[in-house]
């Protein structure tokens, strides 16, 4: 039983880290797009609020998978 529990926790930790990594990449991408959009006087609201919100949600999903 202990081995099964370790394998299950290992799988949950691995998938959680993947979610955290994907969310962090989205947050970095939204930051870069917001900064470049502000220099070109374009609309950067969707990048600032949309991608940031999606990135944060994905990061928190990963953290829940890791710590739960």
Order of alpha helices (4+ residues) and beta strands (2+ residues): alpha-alpha
